[in-house]
Amino acid sequence: MRTRVGTRVMVGLAVLAGIGIFIAANAHLIWTSVHSQPDCVPHLKLPGQGGQFRAAQSSC
């Protein structure tokens, strides 16, 4: 009986650790996306010509 309780505790701790890692990873991705601003890259300013794409809304 004692082994069964120990196994349940270990499984519970592993699940909690996995949930904690998942939350931390998502918090890091959200923080990074909010605090980063990509630099401007060269792109077409006029509507696409010859099958080329342009930025939908340029921030440059």
PQR file with spaces between the fields and no chain letter, atoms N, CA, C, O and H, PARSE charges and radii, in Angstrom:
ATOM       1  N    MET     1       0.817   -1.190    0.000 -0.4000 1.5000
ATOM       2  CA   MET     1       0.000    0.000    0.000 -0.0000 2.0000
ATOM       3  C    MET     1       0.861    1.253    0.000  0.5500 1.7000
ATOM       4  O    MET     1       0.502    2.258   -0.613 -0.5500 1.4000
ATOM       5  N    ARG     2       1.977    1.195    0.676 -0.4000 1.5000
ATOM       6  CA   ARG     2       2.848    2.361    0.769 -0.0000 2.0000
ATOM       7  C    ARG     2       3.451    2.729   -0.583  0.5500 1.7000
ATOM       8  O    ARG     2       3.654    3.909   -0.868 -0.5500 1.4000
ATOM       9  H    ARG     2       2.269    0.378    1.174  0.4000 1.0000
ATOM      10  N    THR     3       3.734    1.755   -1.398 -0.4000 1.5000
ATOM      11  CA   THR     3       4.293    2.003   -2.730 -0.0000 2.0000
ATOM      12  C    THR     3       3.277    2.715   -3.617  0.5500 1.7000
ATOM      13  O    THR     3       3.644    3.576   -4.417 -0.5500 1.4000
ATOM      14  H    THR     3       3.569    0.797   -1.166  0.4000 1.0000
ATOM      15  N    ARG     4       2.017    2.363   -3.478 -0.4000 1.5000
ATOM      16  CA   ARG     4       0.966    2.978   -4.282 -0.0000 2.0000
ATOM      17  C    ARG     4       0.849    4.471   -3.962  0.5500 1.7000
ATOM      18  O    ARG     4       0.685    5.281   -4.874 -0.5500 1.4000
ATOM      19  H    ARG     4       1.719    1.664   -2.828  0.4000 1.0000
ATOM      20  N    VAL     5       0.931    4.842   -2.693 -0.4000 1.5000
ATOM      21  CA   VAL     5       0.850    6.253   -2.299 -0.0000 2.0000
ATOM      22  C    VAL     5       2.069    7.007   -2.817  0.5500 1.7000
ATOM      23  O    VAL     5       1.937    8.126   -3.313 -0.5500 1.4000
ATOM      24  H    VAL     5       1.064    4.183   -1.952  0.4000 1.0000
ATOM      25  N    GLY     6       3.237    6.417   -2.708 -0.4000 1.5000
ATOM      26  CA   GLY     6       4.462    7.055   -3.206 -0.0000 2.0000
ATOM      27  C    GLY     6       4.412    7.271   -4.704  0.5500 1.7000
ATOM      28  O    GLY     6       4.861    8.305   -5.199 -0.5500 1.4000
ATOM      29  H    GLY     6       3.344    5.509   -2.305  0.4000 1.0000
ATOM      30  N    THR     7       3.868    6.303   -5.434 -0.4000 1.5000
ATOM      31  CA   THR     7       3.746    6.425   -6.885 -0.0000 2.0000
ATOM      32  C    THR     7       2.780    7.551   -7.244  0.5500 1.7000
ATOM      33  O    THR     7       3.043    8.331   -8.159 -0.5500 1.4000
ATOM      34  H    THR     7       3.502    5.464   -5.032  0.4000 1.0000
ATOM      35  N    ARG     8       1.678    7.633   -6.533 -0.4000 1.5000
ATOM      36  CA   ARG     8       0.700    8.699   -6.805 -0.0000 2.0000
ATOM      37  C    ARG     8       1.296   10.075   -6.531  0.5500 1.7000
ATOM      38  O    ARG     8       1.037   11.023   -7.273 -0.5500 1.4000
ATOM      39  H    ARG     8       1.464    6.999   -5.790  0.4000 1.0000
ATOM      40  N    VAL     9       2.080   10.188   -5.485 -0.4000 1.5000
ATOM      41  CA   VAL     9       2.719   11.468   -5.167 -0.0000 2.0000
ATOM      42  C    VAL     9       3.707   11.841   -6.265  0.5500 1.7000
ATOM      43  O    VAL     9       3.753   12.996   -6.689 -0.5500 1.4000
ATOM      44  H    VAL     9       2.291    9.418   -4.883  0.4000 1.0000
ATOM      45  N    MET    10       4.495   10.875   -6.728 -0.4000 1.5000
ATOM      46  CA   MET    10       5.474   11.155   -7.786 -0.0000 2.0000
ATOM      47  C    MET    10       4.782   11.553   -9.092  0.5500 1.7000
ATOM      48  O    MET    10       5.233   12.469   -9.781 -0.5500 1.4000
ATOM      49  H    MET    10       4.458    9.937   -6.383  0.4000 1.0000
ATOM      50  N    VAL    11       3.702   10.874   -9.427 -0.4000 1.5000
ATOM      51  CA   VAL    11       2.948   11.214  -10.638 -0.0000 2.0000
ATOM      52  C    VAL    11       2.339   12.601  -10.494  0.5500 1.7000
ATOM      53  O    VAL    11       2.365   13.390  -11.439 -0.5500 1.4000
ATOM      54  H    VAL    11       3.335   10.131   -8.868  0.4000 1.0000
ATOM      55  N    GLY    12       1.796   12.903   -9.333 -0.4000 1.5000
ATOM      56  CA   GLY    12       1.221   14.226   -9.094 -0.0000 2.0000
ATOM      57  C    GLY    12       2.261   15.331   -9.209  0.5500 1.7000
ATOM      58  O    GLY    12       1.997   16.381   -9.795 -0.5500 1.4000
ATOM      59  H    GLY    12       1.775   12.262   -8.566  0.4000 1.0000
ATOM      60  N    LEU    13       3.435   15.094   -8.653 -0.4000 1.5000
ATOM      61  CA   LEU    13       4.509   16.088   -8.750 -0.0000 2.0000
ATOM      62  C    LEU    13       4.977   16.259  -10.198  0.5500 1.7000
ATOM      63  O    LEU    13       5.266   17.374  -10.633 -0.5500 1.4000
ATOM      64  H    LEU    13       3.649   14.241   -8.177  0.4000 1.0000
ATOM      65  N    ALA    14       5.050   15.162  -10.931 -0.4000 1.5000
ATOM      66  CA   ALA    14       5.458   15.240  -12.336 -0.0000 2.0000
ATOM      67  C    ALA    14       4.438   16.027  -13.154  0.5500 1.7000
ATOM      68  O    ALA    14       4.813   16.822  -14.016 -0.5500 1.4000
ATOM      69  H    ALA    14       4.816   14.257  -10.577  0.4000 1.0000
ATOM      70  N    VAL    15       3.158   15.811  -12.889 -0.4000 1.5000
ATOM      71  CA   VAL    15       2.109   16.554  -13.602 -0.0000 2.0000
ATOM      72  C    VAL    15       2.184   18.038  -13.255  0.5500 1.7000
ATOM      73  O    VAL    15       2.085   18.890  -14.138 -0.5500 1.4000
ATOM      74  H    VAL    15       2.854   15.166  -12.189  0.4000 1.0000
ATOM      75  N    LEU    16       2.356   18.343  -11.988 -0.4000 1.5000
ATOM      76  CA   LEU    16       2.477   19.750  -11.585 -0.0000 2.0000
ATOM      77  C    LEU    16       3.708   20.411  -12.196  0.5500 1.7000
ATOM      78  O    LEU    16       3.654   21.568  -12.613 -0.5500 1.4000
ATOM      79  H    LEU    16       2.437   17.651  -11.271  0.4000 1.0000
ATOM      80  N    ALA    17       4.815   19.679  -12.248 -0.4000 1.5000
ATOM      81  CA   ALA    17       6.023   20.225  -12.874 -0.0000 2.0000
ATOM      82  C    ALA    17       5.790   20.480  -14.360  0.5500 1.7000
ATOM      83  O    ALA    17       6.223   21.507  -14.883 -0.5500 1.4000
ATOM      84  H    ALA    17       4.859   18.739  -11.909  0.4000 1.0000
ATOM      85  N    GLY    18       5.116   19.567  -15.042 -0.4000 1.5000
ATOM      86  CA   GLY    18       4.815   19.758  -16.466 -0.0000 2.0000
ATOM      87  C    GLY    18       3.916   20.963  -16.701  0.5500 1.7000
ATOM      88  O    GLY    18       4.139   21.738  -17.632 -0.5500 1.4000
ATOM      89  H    GLY    18       4.764   18.733  -14.617  0.4000 1.0000
ATOM      90  N    ILE    19       2.907   21.119  -15.865 -0.4000 1.5000
ATOM      91  CA   ILE    19       2.017   22.279  -15.983 -0.0000 2.0000
ATOM      92  C    ILE    19       2.786   23.567  -15.711  0.5500 1.7000
ATOM      93  O    ILE    19       2.577   24.569  -16.394 -0.5500 1.4000
ATOM      94  H    ILE    19       2.726   20.489  -15.109  0.4000 1.0000
ATOM      95  N    GLY    20       3.669   23.548  -14.722 -0.4000 1.5000
ATOM      96  CA   GLY    20       4.476   24.732  -14.416 -0.0000 2.0000
ATOM      97  C    GLY    20       5.394   25.116  -15.564  0.5500 1.7000
ATOM      98  O    GLY    20       5.526   26.295  -15.894 -0.5500 1.4000
ATOM      99  H    GLY    20       3.838   22.733  -14.167  0.4000 1.0000
ATOM     100  N    ILE    21       6.032   24.113  -16.178 -0.4000 1.5000
ATOM     101  CA   ILE    21       6.903   24.387  -17.332 -0.0000 2.0000
ATOM     102  C    ILE    21       6.088   24.936  -18.495  0.5500 1.7000
ATOM     103  O    ILE    21       6.526   25.864  -19.175 -0.5500 1.4000
ATOM     104  H    ILE    21       5.925   23.156  -15.910  0.4000 1.0000
ATOM     105  N    PHE    22       4.914   24.376  -18.727 -0.4000 1.5000
ATOM     106  CA   PHE    22       4.039   24.841  -19.804 -0.0000 2.0000
ATOM     107  C    PHE    22       3.644   26.302  -19.593  0.5500 1.7000
ATOM     108  O    PHE    22       3.694   27.099  -20.530 -0.5500 1.4000
ATOM     109  H    PHE    22       4.558   23.622  -18.174  0.4000 1.0000
ATOM     110  N    ILE    23       3.256   26.653  -18.378 -0.4000 1.5000
ATOM     111  CA   ILE    23       2.857   28.031  -18.063 -0.0000 2.0000
ATOM     112  C    ILE    23       4.047   28.979  -18.203  0.5500 1.7000
ATOM     113  O    ILE    23       3.905   30.075  -18.745 -0.5500 1.4000
ATOM     114  H    ILE    23       3.216   26.005  -17.617  0.4000 1.0000
ATOM     115  N    ALA    24       5.217   28.565  -17.719 -0.4000 1.5000
ATOM     116  CA   ALA    24       6.402   29.414  -17.815 -0.0000 2.0000
ATOM     117  C    ALA    24       6.800   29.644  -19.273  0.5500 1.7000
ATOM     118  O    ALA    24       7.167   30.759  -19.642 -0.5500 1.4000
ATOM     119  H    ALA    24       5.332   27.674  -17.278  0.4000 1.0000
ATOM     120  N    ALA    25       6.732   28.612  -20.096 -0.4000 1.5000
ATOM     121  CA   ALA    25       7.095   28.755  -21.511 -0.0000 2.0000
ATOM     122  C    ALA    25       6.135   29.707  -22.220  0.5500 1.7000
ATOM     123  O    ALA    25       6.569   30.553  -23.001 -0.5500 1.4000
ATOM     124  H    ALA    25       6.434   27.706  -19.796  0.4000 1.0000
ATOM     125  N    ASN    26       4.849   29.577  -21.960 -0.4000 1.5000
ATOM     126  CA   ASN    26       3.880   30.470  -22.597 -0.0000 2.0000
ATOM     127  C    ASN    26       4.021   31.900  -22.099  0.5500 1.7000
ATOM     128  O    ASN    26       3.871   32.842  -22.877 -0.5500 1.4000
ATOM     129  H    ASN    26       4.496   28.889  -21.326  0.4000 1.0000
ATOM     130  N    ALA    27       4.308   32.072  -20.816 -0.4000 1.5000
ATOM     131  CA   ALA    27       4.529   33.425  -20.290 -0.0000 2.0000
ATOM     132  C    ALA    27       5.744   34.058  -20.955  0.5500 1.7000
ATOM     133  O    ALA    27       5.737   35.250  -21.264 -0.5500 1.4000
ATOM     134  H    ALA    27       4.430   31.306  -20.184  0.4000 1.0000
ATOM     135  N    HIS    28       6.791   33.258  -21.177 -0.4000 1.5000
ATOM     136  CA   HIS    28       7.985   33.782  -21.846 -0.0000 2.0000
ATOM     137  C    HIS    28       7.667   34.190  -23.285  0.5500 1.7000
ATOM     138  O    HIS    28       8.119   35.241  -23.739 -0.5500 1.4000
ATOM     139  H    HIS    28       6.797   32.290  -20.926  0.4000 1.0000
ATOM     140  N    LEU    29       6.905   33.384  -24.001 -0.4000 1.5000
ATOM     141  CA   LEU    29       6.543   33.734  -25.374 -0.0000 2.0000
ATOM     142  C    LEU    29       5.705   35.002  -25.431  0.5500 1.7000
ATOM     143  O    LEU    29       5.912   35.841  -26.307 -0.5500 1.4000
ATOM     144  H    LEU    29       6.537   32.530  -23.633  0.4000 1.0000
ATOM     145  N    ILE    30       4.768   35.149  -24.514 -0.4000 1.5000
ATOM     146  CA   ILE    30       3.948   36.357  -24.478 -0.0000 2.0000
ATOM     147  C    ILE    30       4.799   37.570  -24.149  0.5500 1.7000
ATOM     148  O    ILE    30       4.659   38.612  -24.789 -0.5500 1.4000
ATOM     149  H    ILE    30       4.600   34.467  -23.802  0.4000 1.0000
ATOM     150  N    TRP    31       5.677   37.455  -23.165 -0.4000 1.5000
ATOM     151  CA   TRP    31       6.549   38.571  -22.790 -0.0000 2.0000
ATOM     152  C    TRP    31       7.440   38.970  -23.962  0.5500 1.7000
ATOM     153  O    TRP    31       7.610   40.158  -24.237 -0.5500 1.4000
ATOM     154  H    TRP    31       5.791   36.608  -22.645  0.4000 1.0000
ATOM     155  N    THR    32       8.004   37.990  -24.647 -0.4000 1.5000
ATOM     156  CA   THR    32       8.879   38.275  -25.784 -0.0000 2.0000
ATOM     157  C    THR    32       8.114   38.954  -26.911  0.5500 1.7000
ATOM     158  O    THR    32       8.624   39.896  -27.517 -0.5500 1.4000
ATOM     159  H    THR    32       7.866   37.025  -24.423  0.4000 1.0000
ATOM     160  N    SER    33       6.910   38.497  -27.200 -0.4000 1.5000
ATOM     161  CA   SER    33       6.146   39.092  -28.290 -0.0000 2.0000
ATOM     162  C    SER    33       5.719   40.513  -27.980  0.5500 1.7000
ATOM     163  O    SER    33       5.618   41.338  -28.888 -0.5500 1.4000
ATOM     164  H    SER    33       6.496   37.731  -26.707  0.4000 1.0000
ATOM     165  N    VAL    34       5.469   40.814  -26.722 -0.4000 1.5000
ATOM     166  CA   VAL    34       5.045   42.161  -26.346 -0.0000 2.0000
ATOM     167  C    VAL    34       6.225   43.129  -26.336  0.5500 1.7000
ATOM     168  O    VAL    34       6.062   44.299  -26.682 -0.5500 1.4000
ATOM     169  H    VAL    34       5.551   40.144  -25.985  0.4000 1.0000
ATOM     170  N    HIS    35       7.396   42.665  -25.950 -0.4000 1.5000
ATOM     171  CA   HIS    35       8.544   43.552  -25.784 -0.0000 2.0000
ATOM     172  C    HIS    35       9.513   43.575  -26.961  0.5500 1.7000
ATOM     173  O    HIS    35      10.570   44.198  -26.860 -0.5500 1.4000
ATOM     174  H    HIS    35       7.529   41.714  -25.669  0.4000 1.0000
ATOM     175  N    SER    36       9.198   42.932  -28.046 -0.4000 1.5000
ATOM     176  CA   SER    36      10.098   42.946  -29.196 -0.0000 2.0000
ATOM     177  C    SER    36       9.439   43.692  -30.351  0.5500 1.7000
ATOM     178  O    SER    36       8.228   43.598  -30.555 -0.5500 1.4000
ATOM     179  H    SER    36       8.340   42.425  -28.128  0.4000 1.0000
ATOM     180  N    GLN    37      10.218   44.403  -31.072 -0.4000 1.5000
ATOM     181  CA   GLN    37       9.759   45.120  -32.261 -0.0000 2.0000
ATOM     182  C    GLN    37      10.752   44.812  -33.375  0.5500 1.7000
ATOM     183  O    GLN    37      11.900   45.251  -33.309 -0.5500 1.4000
ATOM     184  H    GLN    37      11.201   44.479  -30.905  0.4000 1.0000
ATOM     185  N    PRO    38      10.338   44.073  -34.389 -0.5600 1.5000
ATOM     186  CA   PRO    38      11.267   43.746  -35.466  0.2800 2.0000
ATOM     187  C    PRO    38      11.674   44.996  -36.235  0.5500 1.7000
ATOM     188  O    PRO    38      10.898   45.942  -36.371 -0.5500 1.4000
ATOM     189  N    ASP    39      12.899   44.983  -36.731 -0.4000 1.5000
ATOM     190  CA   ASP    39      13.376   46.088  -37.553 -0.0000 2.0000
ATOM     191  C    ASP    39      12.663   46.072  -38.899  0.5500 1.7000
ATOM     192  O    ASP    39      12.124   45.049  -39.324 -0.5500 1.4000
ATOM     193  H    ASP    39      13.530   44.215  -36.621  0.4000 1.0000
ATOM     194  N    CYS    40      12.671   47.215  -39.552 -0.4000 1.5000
ATOM     195  CA   CYS    40      12.078   47.301  -40.872 -0.0000 2.0000
ATOM     196  C    CYS    40      12.955   46.554  -41.872  0.5500 1.7000
ATOM     197  O    CYS    40      14.183   46.616  -41.811 -0.5500 1.4000
ATOM     198  H    CYS    40      13.109   48.045  -39.206  0.4000 1.0000
ATOM     199  N    VAL    41      12.318   45.865  -42.770 -0.4000 1.5000
ATOM     200  CA   VAL    41      13.033   45.156  -43.832 -0.0000 2.0000
ATOM     201  C    VAL    41      12.596   45.732  -45.159  0.5500 1.7000
ATOM     202  O    VAL    41      11.474   46.223  -45.278 -0.5500 1.4000
ATOM     203  H    VAL    41      11.320   45.815  -42.820  0.4000 1.0000
ATOM     204  N    PRO    42      13.455   45.685  -46.158 -0.5600 1.5000
ATOM     205  CA   PRO    42      13.065   46.217  -47.461  0.2800 2.0000
ATOM     206  C    PRO    42      11.906   45.414  -48.052  0.5500 1.7000
ATOM     207  O    PRO    42      11.927   44.183  -48.051 -0.5500 1.4000
ATOM     208  N    HIS    43      10.911   46.117  -48.548 -0.4000 1.5000
ATOM     209  CA   HIS    43       9.766   45.473  -49.177 -0.0000 2.0000
ATOM     210  C    HIS    43       9.145   46.447  -50.167  0.5500 1.7000
ATOM     211  O    HIS    43       9.457   47.638  -50.174 -0.5500 1.4000
ATOM     212  H    HIS    43      10.894   47.116  -48.549  0.4000 1.0000
ATOM     213  N    LEU    44       8.269   45.919  -50.993 -0.4000 1.5000
ATOM     214  CA   LEU    44       7.589   46.753  -51.977 -0.0000 2.0000
ATOM     215  C    LEU    44       6.637   47.708  -51.280  0.5500 1.7000
ATOM     216  O    LEU    44       5.898   47.299  -50.384 -0.5500 1.4000
ATOM     217  H    LEU    44       8.015   44.952  -50.987  0.4000 1.0000
ATOM     218  N    LYS    45       6.643   48.953  -51.671 -0.4000 1.5000
ATOM     219  CA   LYS    45       5.724   49.933  -51.095 -0.0000 2.0000
ATOM     220  C    LYS    45       4.445   50.029  -51.935  0.5500 1.7000
ATOM     221  O    LYS    45       3.385   50.373  -51.411 -0.5500 1.4000
ATOM     222  H    LYS    45       7.243   49.284  -52.399  0.4000 1.0000
ATOM     223  N    LEU    46       4.541   49.733  -53.211 -0.4000 1.5000
ATOM     224  CA   LEU    46       3.393   49.807  -54.120 -0.0000 2.0000
ATOM     225  C    LEU    46       2.765   48.431  -54.248  0.5500 1.7000
ATOM     226  O    LEU    46       3.380   47.432  -53.873 -0.5500 1.4000
ATOM     227  H    LEU    46       5.402   49.454  -53.636  0.4000 1.0000
ATOM     228  N    PRO    47       1.545   48.364  -54.772 -0.5600 1.5000
ATOM     229  CA   PRO    47       0.928   47.046  -54.967  0.2800 2.0000
ATOM     230  C    PRO    47       1.849   46.113  -55.751  0.5500 1.7000
ATOM     231  O    PRO    47       2.624   46.553  -56.601 -0.5500 1.4000
ATOM     232  N    GLY    48       1.750   44.808  -55.446 -0.4000 1.5000
ATOM     233  CA   GLY    48       2.642   43.806  -56.033 -0.0000 2.0000
ATOM     234  C    GLY    48       2.699   43.860  -57.545  0.5500 1.7000
ATOM     235  O    GLY    48       1.683   44.021  -58.221 -0.5500 1.4000
ATOM     236  H    GLY    48       1.121   44.451  -54.756  0.4000 1.0000
ATOM     237  N    GLN    49       3.891   43.726  -58.053 -0.4000 1.5000
ATOM     238  CA   GLN    49       4.109   43.712  -59.492 -0.0000 2.0000
ATOM     239  C    GLN    49       4.895   42.456  -59.827  0.5500 1.7000
ATOM     240  O    GLN    49       5.873   42.140  -59.150 -0.5500 1.4000
ATOM     241  H    GLN    49       4.717   43.595  -57.504  0.4000 1.0000
ATOM     242  N    GLY    50       4.488   41.748  -60.845 -0.4000 1.5000
ATOM     243  CA   GLY    50       5.227   40.565  -61.268 -0.0000 2.0000
ATOM     244  C    GLY    50       5.161   39.429  -60.253  0.5500 1.7000
ATOM     245  O    GLY    50       6.120   38.670  -60.116 -0.5500 1.4000
ATOM     246  H    GLY    50       3.694   42.004  -61.395  0.4000 1.0000
ATOM     247  N    GLY    51       4.047   39.303  -59.541 -0.4000 1.5000
ATOM     248  CA   GLY    51       3.894   38.211  -58.596 -0.0000 2.0000
ATOM     249  C    GLY    51       4.586   38.424  -57.262  0.5500 1.7000
ATOM     250  O    GLY    51       4.669   37.487  -56.468 -0.5500 1.4000
ATOM     251  H    GLY    51       3.268   39.920  -59.652  0.4000 1.0000
ATOM     252  N    GLN    52       5.088   39.630  -56.983 -0.4000 1.5000
ATOM     253  CA   GLN    52       5.755   39.899  -55.705 -0.0000 2.0000
ATOM     254  C    GLN    52       4.736   40.371  -54.677  0.5500 1.7000
ATOM     255  O    GLN    52       3.720   40.977  -55.020 -0.5500 1.4000
ATOM     256  H    GLN    52       5.020   40.391  -57.628  0.4000 1.0000
ATOM     257  N    PHE    53       5.025   40.084  -53.415 -0.4000 1.5000
ATOM     258  CA   PHE    53       4.141   40.480  -52.337 -0.0000 2.0000
ATOM     259  C    PHE    53       4.640   41.779  -51.698  0.5500 1.7000
ATOM     260  O    PHE    53       5.804   42.152  -51.846 -0.5500 1.4000
ATOM     261  H    PHE    53       5.850   39.591  -53.137  0.4000 1.0000
ATOM     262  N    ARG    54       3.761   42.439  -51.004 -0.4000 1.5000
ATOM     263  CA   ARG    54       4.138   43.638  -50.250 -0.0000 2.0000
ATOM     264  C    ARG    54       3.528   43.552  -48.867  0.5500 1.7000
ATOM     265  O    ARG    54       2.649   42.728  -48.612 -0.5500 1.4000
ATOM     266  H    ARG    54       2.816   42.136  -50.884  0.4000 1.0000
ATOM     267  N    ALA    55       3.996   44.402  -47.985 -0.4000 1.5000
ATOM     268  CA   ALA    55       3.468   44.410  -46.628 -0.0000 2.0000
ATOM     269  C    ALA    55       2.029   44.887  -46.631  0.5500 1.7000
ATOM     270  O    ALA    55       1.686   45.826  -47.350 -0.5500 1.4000
ATOM     271  H    ALA    55       4.710   45.072  -48.192  0.4000 1.0000
ATOM     272  N    ALA    56       1.192   44.257  -45.840 -0.4000 1.5000
ATOM     273  CA   ALA    56      -0.215   44.650  -45.773 -0.0000 2.0000
ATOM     274  C    ALA    56      -0.353   46.037  -45.155  0.5500 1.7000
ATOM     275  O    ALA    56      -1.117   46.867  -45.648 -0.5500 1.4000
ATOM     276  H    ALA    56       1.470   43.494  -45.256  0.4000 1.0000
ATOM     277  N    GLN    57       0.381   46.287  -44.086 -0.4000 1.5000
ATOM     278  CA   GLN    57       0.378   47.593  -43.433 -0.0000 2.0000
ATOM     279  C    GLN    57       1.782   47.845  -42.901  0.5500 1.7000
ATOM     280  O    GLN    57       2.196   47.246  -41.908 -0.5500 1.4000
ATOM     281  H    GLN    57       1.002   45.613  -43.686  0.4000 1.0000
ATOM     282  N    SER    58       2.503   48.725  -43.561 -0.4000 1.5000
ATOM     283  CA   SER    58       3.894   48.978  -43.205 -0.0000 2.0000
ATOM     284  C    SER    58       3.988   49.882  -41.984  0.5500 1.7000
ATOM     285  O    SER    58       3.250   50.860  -41.866 -0.5500 1.4000
ATOM     286  H    SER    58       2.167   49.212  -44.367  0.4000 1.0000
ATOM     287  N    SER    59       4.905   49.546  -41.075 -0.4000 1.5000
ATOM     288  CA   SER    59       5.115   50.395  -39.902 -0.0000 2.0000
ATOM     289  C    SER    59       6.369   51.254  -40.063  0.5500 1.7000
ATOM     290  O    SER    59       6.770   51.951  -39.131 -0.5500 1.4000
ATOM     291  H    SER    59       5.504   48.752  -41.172  0.4000 1.0000
ATOM     292  N    CYS    60       6.977   51.204  -41.224 -0.4000 1.5000
ATOM     293  CA   CYS    60       8.213   51.967  -41.471 -0.0000 2.0000
ATOM     294  C    CYS    60       7.892   53.338  -42.030  0.5500 1.7000
ATOM     295  O    CYS    60       8.802   54.122  -42.301 -0.5500 1.4000
ATOM     296  H    CYS    60       6.651   50.637  -41.981  0.4000 1.0000
